[in-house]
Amino acid sequence: MKYVNANEILPEELISTIQKYYQGGYLYIPKESDCRVKQQTDYKIELEKRNQHIYLKHLEGRPNGQLGNIYHLSESSIRRIILSEKVRYQKMKEIIEQILPLWGIENRQLSQIYPSAWEINHSYVVKIYDNKDHLERNIKLSAILSECNIPVAETILTKTGEKYAAYKDSYFLLSKKLRGSNISDIKEEAMAHKMGCAIAQLHRAFLKCEKGMEFWDNSLLQEMNGWVREFLIKNEWQIVSEEEYAKATEALDAVYDYLPKQLIHRDVHFGNFLFFEGNLSGYIDFDLSQRNIRIFDLCYFLAGLLTEETVDTLAEKEWLETVKSVIAGYETVIRLSAQEKSAVPCVMECIEILCAAYFIGIEDMRHANDASQILRFIQTCESDIVNAI
């Protein structure tokens, strides 16, 4: 590669601009064709992430027409994407078929219900883990919750009495399928109220679990001041501005010591709470459970409802009514403190900033931008949120 002095070929004003970013060293400028290759690669990565997200929503039960509207694609395009993603998981399906005889299951009908979970014969669910510690913690937590009369999936032992099976670098847990399905319409006041009750009932049971085992003691505030800030700096504050970050983090810092901490679910969304004939029938997926501020679960769930539609088309009044109903349902079981209620907006904002930073970290800029839009939506109705609860 030939070295060329910039002073010999570049105009003075361009050199001055470059010096604002880089000085005193060698700077490689790619050929135009190299730039096109990178753009094509980035576009391919974005398409892969989009397709994975579409497939996940499909597994959650979203109809193809709805997915087409969300992603601005035809139903035939959605069907092609779903079929392509199914092919990617074919190898895992074959492995599950091979190991099911360890539980004495020979005749099997498999259907994928989550990227890491498959339904067997409409009666069982097998979940795949790549971390044995997480698996064993989940088993122990489920056992404690069951003792507290919390509806969780019952683990099925292998024929040799083992709680799970290992195959190469993966671990497989078989459990009975819980009856019921995800909430279909959280906009209905009664269902929103029940969802709030369900979160509170789980929190109450979690207090007993804390006495029986150790959990990761996490802090939303420390995350905001740590890796979240670092990722936003690396992104040069393009997705979330430094002012937006500082406002939310400072508001959280002012009240953090007054917010009750306990064991929480940490991943409260439609897919992890099941209802049957309008009543709670089960909780699933405790992989992310940790000690943190207890309103994290409520705020994560309520802010997550905004991702079901674009902010542009979301009815603000409708969402605020849902916030009111969910909080009211929660308080029929556990009363929130005045500090918790006033902190709900800033906790929601910090969660969306955290989500944006996470997506920046995995180079999923589409969802990072979605999180930043939800952040700004919440900022515009902070006082309305507080008034609603």
C-alpha positions in Angstrom: 0.0 0.0 0.0 1.5 3.3 -1.0 1.9 6.1 1.6 0.7 9.5 0.4 1.0 12.8 2.4 -2.5 14.3 2.8 -1.1 17.8 2.2 -0.2 16.8 -1.4 -3.7 15.6 -2.5 -6.4 16.9 -0.2 -7.7 20.5 0.0 -6.7 22.4 3.2 -10.3 22.7 4.5 -10.8 18.9 4.2 -7.5 18.3 6.1 -8.7 20.7 8.8 -12.0 18.8 9.2 -10.2 15.4 9.4 -7.8 16.7 12.0 -10.8 17.2 14.3 -11.1 13.4 14.4 -7.6 12.1 13.8 -4.0 13.6 13.7 -0.4 12.5 13.5 -0.8 8.9 12.2 -1.6 6.8 9.2 -5.2 6.8 8.1 -6.5 4.1 5.7 -9.3 5.3 3.3 -11.1 2.3 1.8 -11.9 2.1 -1.9 -15.4 2.9 -2.9 -16.0 -0.7 -3.7 -14.9 -1.7 -0.1 -17.5 0.8 1.3 -20.2 -0.8 -0.8 -19.2 -4.3 0.5 -19.5 -3.1 4.1 -22.9 -1.5 3.4 -24.1 -4.7 1.9 -22.8 -6.7 4.9 -24.4 -4.3 7.4 -27.7 -4.5 5.5 -27.5 -8.3 5.6 -27.0 -8.3 9.3 -30.0 -6.0 9.8 -32.2 -8.3 7.7 -31.1 -11.3 9.7 -32.0 -9.6 13.0 -35.3 -8.5 11.6 -36.1 -12.0 10.4 -35.2 -13.4 13.8 -37.5 -10.9 15.5 -40.3 -11.7 13.1 -39.9 -15.4 13.9 -40.0 -14.8 17.6 -43.3 -12.8 17.2 -44.6 -15.7 15.1 -43.8 -18.2 17.9 -45.7 -15.9 20.3 -48.8 -16.3 18.2 -48.8 -13.1 16.1 -50.8 -13.7 12.8 -48.9 -13.1 9.5 -51.1 -10.2 8.6 -50.3 -8.3 11.8 -46.6 -9.0 11.3 -46.8 -7.8 7.7 -48.3 -4.5 8.9 -45.6 -4.1 11.6 -42.7 -4.7 9.2 -44.3 -3.4 6.1 -44.1 -6.7 4.3 -46.6 -8.8 2.4 -48.0 -11.9 4.0 -46.2 -14.1 1.4 -42.9 -12.4 2.4 -43.7 -13.1 6.1 -44.4 -16.8 5.3 -41.1 -17.1 3.4 -39.2 -15.6 6.3 -40.9 -17.9 8.9 -40.1 -21.0 6.7 -36.5 -19.9 6.3 -36.1 -19.5 10.1 -37.7 -22.9 10.8 -35.0 -24.5 8.6 -32.3 -22.9 10.8 -33.7 -24.7 13.8 -34.1 -28.1 12.1 -30.8 -29.5 13.6 -31.9 -28.7 17.1 -35.3 -30.4 16.5 -33.4 -33.5 15.3 -31.3 -33.5 18.5 -34.4 -33.3 20.7 -35.9 -36.2 18.9 -32.8 -38.2 19.6 -32.7 -37.5 23.3 -36.5 -37.8 24.2 -36.2 -41.6 24.8 -34.2 -40.6 27.9 -37.5 -39.7 29.4 -39.3 -42.7 27.9 -41.0 -40.6 25.2 -41.0 -42.5 21.9 -44.0 -41.2 19.9 -43.5 -37.5 19.6 -44.9 -34.5 17.9 -42.6 -31.5 18.2 -43.6 -27.8 17.7 -41.3 -24.9 18.5 -42.8 -22.3 20.9 -39.7 -20.2 21.5 -36.2 -20.1 20.1 -35.0 -22.3 23.0 -38.2 -24.2 23.8 -40.3 -26.9 22.1 -43.7 -28.4 22.9 -43.8 -32.2 22.9 -47.0 -34.1 22.2 -49.1 -31.1 23.4 -48.2 -32.3 27.0 -44.6 -31.4 27.7 -42.1 -28.6 27.0 -38.4 -29.2 26.6 -36.1 -26.2 27.1 -32.5 -25.9 25.9 -29.8 -24.2 28.1 -26.2 -23.5 27.3 -25.4 -22.6 30.9 -25.8 -25.4 33.5 -25.7 -23.0 36.5 -28.7 -21.1 35.1 -30.5 -24.3 34.5 -29.9 -25.7 38.0 -30.9 -22.3 39.6 -34.1 -22.3 37.5 -35.0 -25.8 38.7 -34.4 -24.9 42.4 -36.4 -21.7 42.1 -39.3 -23.5 40.4 -39.3 -26.0 43.3 -39.5 -23.3 45.9 -42.2 -21.4 44.1 -44.2 -24.7 43.8 -44.0 -25.1 47.6 -45.5 -21.6 47.8 -48.5 -22.7 45.7 -47.3 -20.6 42.8 -48.2 -22.3 39.4 -45.0 -23.2 37.7 -44.0 -26.0 35.4 -43.2 -29.4 37.0 -39.9 -30.9 36.1 -40.0 -34.4 34.6 -37.1 -36.7 35.7 -35.3 -38.8 33.2 -35.7 -42.6 33.4 -32.5 -42.7 35.5 -33.8 -40.1 37.9 -31.8 -37.1 36.6 -33.4 -33.6 36.6 -32.1 -32.8 33.1 -30.1 -34.3 30.2 -26.8 -33.2 28.8 -25.9 -33.5 25.1 -22.6 -32.0 23.8 -22.6 -28.4 25.1 -26.3 -28.1 25.7 -28.6 -29.1 28.6 -32.2 -30.1 28.2 -35.0 -29.7 30.8 -38.3 -31.4 30.3 -41.4 -30.2 32.2 -45.1 -30.6 32.1 -46.9 -28.1 29.9 -48.8 -25.5 31.8 -52.4 -25.0 30.6 -53.4 -21.6 29.3 -51.9 -19.1 26.9 -50.6 -15.5 26.9 -52.9 -12.6 27.4 -54.6 -11.7 24.2 -55.9 -8.2 25.0 -54.2 -6.3 27.8 -56.2 -3.2 26.7 -59.2 -4.8 28.4 -59.2 -3.2 31.9 -60.0 -6.5 33.7 -57.1 -8.3 32.1 -54.7 -5.4 32.8 -55.9 -5.6 36.5 -55.2 -9.3 36.6 -51.8 -8.9 35.1 -50.9 -6.5 37.9 -52.2 -9.0 40.5 -50.1 -11.7 38.9 -46.9 -9.7 39.1 -47.6 -8.9 42.8 -48.4 -12.5 43.7 -45.1 -13.5 42.2 -43.2 -10.8 44.1 -44.8 -12.0 47.4 -43.7 -15.6 46.7 -40.3 -14.4 45.7 -39.7 -13.0 49.2 -39.9 -16.6 50.5 -37.5 -17.8 47.8 -34.8 -15.3 48.9 -34.5 -17.2 52.1 -33.8 -20.5 50.4 -31.1 -19.6 47.8 -28.6 -17.0 46.7 -29.3 -14.7 43.7 -27.4 -12.1 41.7 -27.8 -8.8 43.6 -28.1 -6.4 40.8 -28.6 -2.6 40.7 -30.3 -0.7 37.9 -28.5 2.4 39.0 -25.1 0.8 38.8 -25.9 -0.6 35.4 -26.9 2.9 34.2 -23.6 4.4 35.6 -21.6 1.4 34.2 -21.9 -0.5 31.0 -25.0 1.4 29.8 -23.1 4.7 29.9 -20.0 3.1 28.3 -22.0 1.8 25.3 -23.7 5.1 24.8 -20.4 6.9 24.8 -19.0 4.4 22.2 -22.1 5.2 20.1 -21.2 8.9 20.6 -24.7 9.6 22.1 -26.3 9.2 18.6 -29.2 7.0 19.7 -29.7 8.5 23.2 -28.4 11.9 23.9 -26.2 12.7 26.9 -28.8 15.0 28.2 -31.5 12.4 28.1 -29.2 9.9 29.8 -28.2 12.4 32.5 -31.8 13.5 33.2 -33.1 9.9 33.7 -30.1 8.7 35.7 -30.0 11.7 38.0 -33.7 11.3 38.7 -33.2 7.6 39.6 -30.2 8.4 41.7 -32.2 10.8 43.8 -34.7 8.2 44.9 -32.8 4.9 44.5 -32.0 4.4 48.2 -35.7 4.7 49.1 -36.9 2.1 46.6 -37.6 -1.4 48.0 -35.3 -4.1 46.7 -36.2 -7.8 46.4 -36.0 -10.8 44.1 -37.8 -10.0 40.8 -38.6 -11.9 37.6 -36.7 -9.3 35.4 -38.3 -10.4 32.2 -42.1 -9.7 32.6 -43.8 -9.9 29.2 -46.8 -11.7 27.6 -44.8 -14.8 26.8 -43.9 -15.5 30.5 -47.3 -15.2 32.1 -50.1 -17.7 31.2 -53.9 -17.3 31.6 -56.6 -19.9 31.3 -60.3 -18.9 31.0 -59.3 -15.4 32.2 -57.4 -16.5 35.3 -53.6 -16.8 35.9 -52.5 -20.4 35.2 -48.7 -20.2 35.3 -45.4 -18.4 35.3 -42.4 -19.5 33.2 -38.8 -18.5 32.5 -36.9 -17.4 35.6 -33.5 -17.3 33.8 -33.0 -13.6 34.5 -34.3 -13.5 38.1 -32.3 -11.3 40.4 -32.4 -8.9 43.3 -33.2 -5.4 42.2 -35.8 -2.6 42.8 -39.2 -4.3 42.8 -40.9 -1.8 40.5 -38.5 -2.8 37.8 -40.9 -5.7 36.8 -43.9 -3.3 36.6 -42.0 -0.7 34.7 -40.4 -3.2 32.3 -43.8 -4.7 31.6 -45.7 -1.4 31.1 -42.9 0.2 29.0 -42.8 -3.0 27.0 -46.5 -2.6 26.0 -45.3 0.4 23.9 -43.3 -1.9 21.7 -46.4 -3.7 20.5 -47.1 -0.7 18.3 -45.1 2.2 16.9 -45.2 5.2 19.2 -46.7 7.3 16.3 -49.9 5.2 16.3 -50.2 4.5 20.0 -53.1 6.0 21.8 -51.6 7.7 24.8 -54.8 7.8 26.7 -55.3 4.1 26.2 -51.8 3.2 27.4 -52.2 5.4 30.5 -55.5 3.6 31.3 -53.6 0.3 31.1 -50.9 1.7 33.4 -53.6 2.7 35.9 -55.3 -0.7 35.8 -52.0 -2.7 36.1 -50.8 -0.7 39.1 -54.3 -0.9 40.7 -54.2 -4.7 40.3 -50.7 -4.9 41.8 -51.8 -2.8 44.8 -54.6 -5.2 45.7 -51.8 -7.6 46.8 -48.8 -5.3 47.6 -49.0 -1.6 48.3 -46.5 0.6 46.5 -44.7 3.3 48.4 -45.1 7.0 47.5 -41.4 7.0 46.4 -42.0 4.0 44.1 -45.0 5.7 42.4 -43.2 8.9 41.8 -40.2 7.0 40.5 -42.1 5.0 37.9 -41.5 7.4 34.9 -37.7 7.7 35.5 -37.4 3.9 36.0 -39.2 3.3 32.7 -36.9 5.8 31.0 -33.8 4.1 32.5 -35.1 0.7 31.3 -35.5 2.1 27.7 -32.1 3.6 27.8 -30.7 0.3 29.1 -32.5 -1.5 26.2 -31.1 1.0 23.7 -27.6 0.4 25.0 -28.0 -3.4 24.9 -29.1 -3.2 21.2 -26.3 -0.9 20.4 -23.9 -3.5 22.0 -25.2 -6.2 19.6 -25.3 -3.8 16.7 -29.1 -3.9 16.3 -29.7 -0.3 15.6 -33.3 -0.7 14.5 -34.4 -1.8 18.0 -32.0 0.6 19.6 -33.8 3.4 17.8 -37.2 1.9 18.8 -36.1 2.0 22.5 -35.1 5.6 22.1 -38.5 6.6 20.6 -40.3 4.9 23.5 -38.0 6.8 25.9 -39.1 10.1 24.4 -42.7 9.1 24.4 -42.5 8.4 28.1 -40.7 11.7 28.7 -43.6 13.6 27.1 -46.2 12.1 29.6 -44.3 11.8 32.9 -46.8 13.8 34.9 -49.7 11.9 33.3 -48.1 8.6 34.4 -47.8 9.8 38.0 -51.4 11.1 38.0 -52.6 7.8 36.6 -51.2 5.8 39.5 
